[in-house]
Amino acid sequence: MAQNTENRLDASMQQEVSVDEDVLALRAPLVLVRRNDQGEWIFEGPGESPRPTVRTVLGAVVNAWPHVSALAELEPGSAAVWSWDSHGWTSEFECTCGECEQPVATDLDRRTWPGELDPEDLVSVEETALSGQEVLTNILYTSGRIAMLGPGEQHRTSDQLASVAMANVIRRWPHTMRALCSVRSGYLLRWNAESLNWHEYEAV
């Protein structure tokens, strides 16, 4: 995986971290982030913890899953869960009333699927972005099809792209759900790593 120079998190991008094997293999979405009492980062998919993990560096994770950059305030000993409903991270907390429900890390399902999108629609995805070698930076909608691209020119050859079902694109990059709902034909959405949101531009 390539490394991102952006560092919003309270750690060196060279720090070793643990990543769920299923997340790293793109079999599960990254929906749970924990920090142990020593401050080590653990990135996981849905299911019971602990899960089998692989060691990599924090910069590689930030590069492959940009939505983790929003966790700059996650402190050692705490955890955050991705909410498909609110489209963002929610923190675990200590309940004092005995009636609170802790957030649970889950996979994308029909209940949380946006009605504007067809989960089986095919999306053209740049293979280097899909694998995490490049950061996903652009969502382009032209000629009736959506393309998910890394940095650089908007045009790609067919051998640089893979066809991926819409549902799996969103599982791969949870922070793209609302962007994919709003992208307009003839326009480009570009990820802003500083403000952590998508900006719209007319495609050229």
VMD Tcl script that draws the C-alpha trace (Angstrom):
set ca {
  {0.00 0.00 0.00}
  {1.15 3.52 -0.74}
  {1.44 6.00 2.07}
  {-0.36 9.28 2.52}
  {1.53 12.40 3.53}
  {-1.54 13.81 5.32}
  {-1.29 13.24 9.06}
  {-4.41 14.21 10.99}
  {-4.07 11.43 13.55}
  {-2.21 11.59 16.83}
  {0.54 9.23 15.68}
  {3.36 8.86 13.20}
  {2.33 7.57 9.80}
  {5.18 5.06 10.22}
  {3.69 3.62 13.42}
  {2.88 -0.08 13.17}
  {-0.81 -0.91 13.46}
  {-3.00 -4.02 13.30}
  {-5.56 -4.51 10.53}
  {-8.27 -7.17 10.39}
  {-7.29 -9.80 7.80}
  {-10.74 -9.66 6.19}
  {-10.56 -5.86 5.91}
  {-7.09 -5.98 4.40}
  {-8.25 -8.60 1.89}
  {-11.29 -6.39 1.03}
  {-13.71 -9.05 2.25}
  {-15.17 -6.79 4.95}
  {-15.63 -3.04 5.45}
  {-13.49 -1.12 7.92}
  {-16.11 -0.18 10.52}
  {-14.37 -0.44 13.90}
  {-11.26 1.37 15.12}
  {-9.82 0.74 18.56}
  {-6.84 2.10 20.45}
  {-5.49 0.07 23.33}
  {-4.22 1.63 26.54}
  {-0.75 1.98 25.01}
  {-2.17 3.97 22.09}
  {-1.78 1.27 19.44}
  {-4.31 1.43 16.61}
  {-6.42 -1.62 15.66}
  {-8.63 -1.51 12.55}
  {-11.39 -4.09 12.23}
  {-14.46 -5.16 10.32}
  {-17.80 -6.32 11.74}
  {-17.94 -9.32 14.06}
  {-16.57 -10.37 17.41}
  {-13.22 -9.01 18.59}
  {-10.41 -9.87 18.68}
  {-10.06 -10.95 15.05}
  {-7.04 -12.25 13.10}
  {-4.92 -9.26 12.12}
  {-1.98 -8.30 9.93}
  {0.64 -5.71 10.79}
  {1.17 -2.68 8.56}
  {1.84 1.04 9.08}
  {-0.70 3.72 9.89}
  {0.04 5.72 6.74}
  {-0.94 2.77 4.56}
  {-4.29 2.46 6.35}
  {-5.05 6.19 6.05}
  {-4.18 5.97 2.36}
  {-6.45 3.00 1.67}
  {-9.34 4.01 3.95}
  {-9.52 7.83 4.07}
  {-12.51 7.84 6.43}
  {-10.23 6.92 9.36}
  {-8.67 10.39 9.16}
  {-11.75 11.72 10.95}
  {-10.59 9.97 14.14}
  {-7.99 12.54 15.16}
  {-9.56 12.80 18.62}
  {-9.75 9.07 19.34}
  {-7.86 8.60 22.58}
  {-5.97 5.55 23.90}
  {-8.33 3.08 25.54}
  {-11.31 4.08 23.39}
  {-13.04 2.89 20.22}
  {-15.14 4.25 17.37}
  {-17.75 2.50 15.23}
  {-18.80 3.50 11.72}
  {-22.53 4.27 11.55}
  {-24.13 3.58 8.18}
  {-27.23 5.49 9.33}
  {-25.50 8.74 10.25}
  {-22.66 8.26 7.76}
  {-19.89 8.88 10.25}
  {-18.01 7.61 13.28}
  {-19.68 7.24 16.65}
  {-17.79 6.55 19.86}
  {-18.39 3.89 22.43}
  {-19.38 5.40 25.76}
  {-20.03 4.54 29.38}
  {-23.75 4.17 30.11}
  {-24.92 5.47 33.49}
  {-28.65 4.77 33.12}
  {-28.49 1.12 32.12}
  {-30.71 1.66 29.07}
  {-28.26 2.91 26.46}
  {-27.33 0.81 23.46}
  {-23.68 0.76 22.55}
  {-22.92 1.24 18.84}
  {-22.23 -2.05 17.08}
  {-19.88 -2.51 14.13}
  {-21.99 -3.98 11.32}
  {-21.75 -4.67 7.63}
  {-23.84 -2.74 5.14}
  {-27.34 -4.21 4.87}
  {-30.70 -3.56 3.21}
  {-31.93 -1.49 6.16}
  {-29.14 1.05 5.75}
  {-28.89 0.89 1.96}
  {-29.79 4.21 0.24}
  {-32.85 3.95 -1.98}
  {-31.28 6.20 -4.64}
  {-28.69 3.57 -5.57}
  {-28.94 0.12 -7.12}
  {-26.56 -2.17 -5.20}
  {-25.94 -4.24 -8.33}
  {-25.02 -1.33 -10.62}
  {-21.47 -1.70 -11.88}
  {-18.93 1.01 -11.13}
  {-15.58 1.40 -12.90}
  {-12.87 1.43 -10.24}
  {-9.22 2.17 -10.82}
  {-7.40 -0.97 -9.73}
  {-4.57 0.87 -7.98}
  {-7.14 2.69 -5.81}
  {-9.07 -0.50 -5.15}
  {-5.93 -2.22 -3.87}
  {-4.83 0.77 -1.78}
  {-1.75 1.56 -3.87}
  {-3.28 4.96 -4.65}
  {-5.67 7.13 -2.66}
  {-9.25 7.27 -3.93}
  {-9.62 10.95 -4.81}
  {-12.19 11.28 -7.60}
  {-15.72 10.15 -8.40}
  {-16.53 10.84 -12.04}
  {-19.95 10.41 -13.65}
  {-19.91 10.51 -17.44}
  {-21.49 8.56 -20.30}
  {-24.00 7.00 -17.94}
  {-21.42 5.32 -15.71}
  {-19.61 6.19 -12.51}
  {-15.84 5.83 -12.20}
  {-13.83 5.83 -8.96}
  {-10.33 7.12 -9.61}
  {-7.07 7.97 -7.92}
  {-5.08 11.18 -8.47}
  {-4.20 12.39 -11.95}
  {-5.98 12.77 -15.26}
  {-9.63 11.79 -15.54}
  {-9.12 9.41 -18.46}
  {-8.15 5.77 -17.89}
  {-7.74 2.81 -20.21}
  {-9.90 -0.28 -19.76}
  {-6.98 -2.33 -18.44}
  {-6.61 0.14 -15.55}
  {-10.21 -0.32 -14.39}
  {-12.20 -3.06 -12.70}
  {-16.00 -3.38 -12.71}
  {-17.26 -3.54 -9.12}
  {-20.84 -3.73 -7.84}
  {-22.04 -0.53 -6.18}
  {-22.61 -2.32 -2.87}
  {-19.01 -3.52 -2.77}
  {-17.69 -0.07 -3.68}
  {-19.45 1.40 -0.65}
  {-18.27 -1.45 1.58}
  {-14.73 -0.75 0.35}
  {-15.04 3.02 0.99}
  {-17.86 3.76 3.47}
  {-17.32 7.53 3.17}
  {-18.45 7.43 -0.49}
  {-22.10 6.52 0.16}
  {-23.56 10.02 0.23}
  {-21.25 11.19 -2.53}
  {-22.48 8.41 -4.81}
  {-26.07 9.39 -4.01}
  {-25.42 12.99 -5.02}
  {-22.97 12.80 -7.95}
  {-24.45 14.32 -11.12}
  {-23.85 13.31 -14.70}
  {-21.10 15.42 -16.23}
  {-19.56 16.26 -12.87}
  {-16.58 15.18 -10.79}
  {-16.46 14.86 -7.01}
  {-12.98 15.29 -5.54}
  {-12.04 14.27 -2.00}
  {-10.57 17.04 0.14}
  {-8.23 15.43 2.65}
  {-8.11 18.55 4.83}
  {-11.84 19.22 5.21}
  {-12.71 15.50 4.87}
  {-15.50 16.01 2.36}
  {-16.22 15.88 -1.35}
  {-16.12 18.97 -3.59}
  {-17.99 19.11 -6.90}
  {-16.44 20.22 -10.20}
  {-17.66 20.15 -13.77}
  {-15.98 17.32 -15.66}
  {-13.68 18.27 -18.51}
}
mol new
graphics top color blue
foreach p $ca { graphics top sphere $p radius 0.5 }
foreach p [lrange $ca 0 end-1] q [lrange $ca 1 end] { graphics top cylinder $p $q radius 0.2 }
display resetview
